[in-house]
Amino acid sequence: MNRIISAIIVAACLAAGCASGEQAAKMEGQTHDMALIDVGKKAPAFTRVDQHGNKHALKDYAGRKVLLYFYPKNDTPGCTTQACEFRDTTAEFESRGIVVLGVSPDDEASHAKFTNKYELNFPLLADPPAADGTPKLCAKYGVWQERNMYGKMRWGVVRTTYLIDEDGKVAHRWDRVKAEGHAEAVLAFIDEQ
């Protein structure tokens, strides 16, 4: 059934001119029903490489809180603002026992360049798209969604942040995050708990 729905969406998108044949071919294999992870649910396991080639697995952080924030693309205005705010507040998160991890569909080299340019001091996990065009970690967490970009429907990351507790469960989720002021808003929420 999902394959039929996927084919209909791709055909409609091609007819409307919102995707090239190559984009449509990549879209056809994408899953259209991946939901965000609800508070109280187990966070999906992952292992990803950061900008320095180091592996990070969620299980490695057992017993610690993890702030896992998803963003669309390195070195774009909103994503740069958000990353620099997390850079500037990393010590505050660490003092509260929280590890900050950023995730985007960019590759390791792009993350390294972004990190060096803005002197970022926390891991950025690479989640490049698989052969079907879907970044798997973004999809697991429900942030890979179809969105309207300048009047065209496209697949991309919807800016979302998860706070994962010491037991690996989602303690809080921020949806459709505004980049500016987000790090401070997260800290304020944590301090209220």
C-alpha positions as CSV (number, residue, x, y, z in Angstrom):
1,M,0.0,0.0,0.0
2,N,2.8,2.4,0.9
3,R,4.4,1.7,-2.5
4,I,1.2,2.7,-4.3
5,I,0.8,5.9,-2.3
6,S,4.5,6.7,-2.9
7,A,4.1,6.2,-6.7
8,I,1.0,8.4,-6.7
9,I,2.8,11.2,-4.8
10,V,5.8,11.0,-7.1
11,A,3.6,11.0,-10.3
12,A,1.7,14.0,-9.0
13,C,4.8,15.8,-8.1
14,L,6.3,15.2,-11.6
15,A,3.1,16.3,-13.2
16,A,3.2,19.5,-11.2
17,G,6.8,20.1,-12.0
18,C,8.1,20.1,-8.4
19,A,10.7,17.4,-9.0
20,S,13.0,16.2,-11.7
21,G,13.1,12.6,-12.8
22,E,16.2,11.9,-10.6
23,Q,14.6,13.6,-7.6
24,A,11.4,11.6,-8.2
25,A,13.3,8.4,-8.4
26,K,14.9,9.1,-5.0
27,M,11.5,10.1,-3.5
28,E,9.8,7.0,-4.7
29,G,11.7,4.8,-2.2
30,Q,11.1,7.1,0.7
31,T,8.7,6.2,3.6
32,H,5.9,8.7,4.1
33,D,4.7,7.6,7.5
34,M,7.6,7.9,9.9
35,A,6.4,9.6,13.1
36,L,8.2,11.7,15.6
37,I,9.1,9.9,18.8
38,D,6.7,10.6,21.6
39,V,7.8,11.6,25.1
40,G,8.2,8.6,27.3
41,K,9.1,6.3,24.4
42,K,12.4,4.6,24.0
43,A,14.7,6.7,21.7
44,P,15.8,4.7,18.6
45,A,19.3,3.3,18.8
46,F,21.9,4.7,16.5
47,T,25.6,4.7,15.7
48,R,27.0,7.6,13.6
49,V,30.3,9.2,12.8
50,D,31.1,12.8,13.8
51,Q,33.2,15.5,12.1
52,H,36.4,14.0,13.4
53,G,35.7,10.4,12.4
54,N,34.7,9.3,15.9
55,K,31.8,6.9,16.3
56,H,28.9,7.8,18.6
57,A,26.3,5.3,19.6
58,L,23.3,6.2,21.8
59,K,24.1,3.2,24.0
60,D,27.5,4.8,24.8
61,Y,25.6,7.6,26.6
62,A,23.6,5.3,28.9
63,G,23.3,6.9,32.3
64,R,23.7,10.4,30.8
65,K,21.2,12.9,29.3
66,V,21.6,13.6,25.6
67,L,20.3,16.6,23.7
68,L,19.9,15.4,20.1
69,Y,19.1,18.2,17.8
70,F,18.3,17.8,14.1
71,Y,18.9,20.6,11.6
72,P,18.6,20.8,7.8
73,K,22.0,21.9,6.5
74,N,25.5,23.1,7.5
75,D,26.5,26.7,7.0
76,T,23.0,28.1,6.3
77,P,21.9,31.1,8.3
78,G,19.5,29.4,10.7
79,C,21.6,26.3,11.2
80,T,24.7,28.4,11.8
81,T,22.8,30.5,14.4
82,Q,21.6,27.4,16.2
83,A,25.0,25.7,16.1
84,C,26.8,28.8,17.4
85,E,24.3,29.2,20.2
86,F,24.9,25.5,21.3
87,R,28.7,26.2,21.0
88,D,28.3,29.2,23.3
89,T,26.3,27.2,25.9
90,T,28.1,23.9,25.7
91,A,29.6,24.4,29.2
92,E,26.2,25.2,30.6
93,F,24.8,21.9,29.2
94,E,27.8,20.0,30.4
95,S,27.4,21.5,33.9
96,R,23.9,20.0,33.9
97,G,25.2,16.6,32.8
98,I,23.9,16.9,29.3
99,V,25.7,15.9,26.1
100,V,24.9,17.9,23.0
101,L,24.9,16.1,19.6
102,G,23.8,17.8,16.3
103,V,22.6,15.7,13.4
104,S,22.0,16.7,9.7
105,P,22.1,14.9,6.4
106,D,25.5,16.4,5.7
107,D,28.5,14.2,5.4
108,E,31.6,14.0,7.7
109,A,33.7,16.4,5.5
110,S,30.9,19.0,5.4
111,H,30.6,18.8,9.2
112,A,34.4,19.2,9.6
113,K,34.4,22.3,7.5
114,F,31.4,23.8,9.3
115,T,33.0,22.9,12.7
116,N,36.3,24.6,11.8
117,K,34.7,27.7,10.3
118,Y,32.6,28.4,13.4
119,E,34.9,26.7,16.1
120,L,32.1,24.4,17.2
121,N,32.9,22.4,20.3
122,F,30.5,19.5,20.2
123,P,29.9,16.5,17.9
124,L,28.0,16.8,14.7
125,L,26.8,13.4,13.5
126,A,26.8,12.7,9.8
127,D,23.6,11.1,8.4
128,P,24.1,11.3,4.6
129,P,21.2,10.0,2.5
130,A,21.2,6.3,1.6
131,A,20.7,5.1,-1.9
132,D,17.0,5.8,-1.7
133,G,17.7,9.5,-0.8
134,T,16.6,9.1,2.8
135,P,19.0,9.9,5.7
136,K,18.2,6.9,8.0
137,L,18.8,8.5,11.4
138,C,16.6,11.5,10.5
139,A,13.9,9.1,9.3
140,K,14.1,7.0,12.5
141,Y,13.4,10.1,14.6
142,G,10.6,11.3,12.3
143,V,12.3,14.5,11.3
144,W,12.7,13.6,7.6
145,Q,9.5,15.0,6.2
146,E,7.9,16.4,3.1
147,R,7.8,20.2,3.4
148,N,6.8,23.2,1.3
149,M,10.0,25.0,0.3
150,Y,9.3,28.2,-1.7
151,G,6.1,26.7,-3.2
152,K,7.5,23.3,-4.0
153,M,7.1,20.1,-2.0
154,R,10.5,18.7,-1.0
155,W,11.9,16.2,1.5
156,G,14.1,17.6,4.2
157,V,14.8,17.8,7.9
158,V,12.3,19.6,10.0
159,R,14.3,21.3,12.8
160,T,13.5,19.2,15.9
161,T,15.3,18.6,19.2
162,Y,15.0,15.6,21.6
163,L,16.1,15.5,25.2
164,I,16.9,11.8,26.0
165,D,17.1,10.8,29.6
166,E,19.6,8.6,31.4
167,D,17.5,5.5,30.6
168,G,17.4,6.2,26.8
169,K,13.8,7.5,26.8
170,V,12.5,10.7,25.3
171,A,12.1,13.2,28.1
172,H,11.0,16.1,26.0
173,R,10.7,17.1,22.3
174,W,10.8,20.5,20.7
175,D,9.1,20.6,17.3
176,R,9.6,23.0,14.4
177,V,12.3,24.8,16.4
178,K,13.1,28.4,15.7
179,A,16.9,28.5,15.5
180,E,17.5,31.8,17.3
181,G,17.2,31.5,21.1
182,H,16.7,27.7,21.1
183,A,19.7,26.8,23.2
184,E,18.6,29.2,25.9
185,A,15.0,28.0,25.7
186,V,16.2,24.4,26.2
187,L,18.4,25.4,29.2
188,A,15.4,27.3,30.7
189,F,13.2,24.3,30.3
190,I,15.8,22.0,32.0
191,D,16.2,24.4,34.9
192,E,12.4,24.4,35.5
193,Q,12.4,20.6,35.9
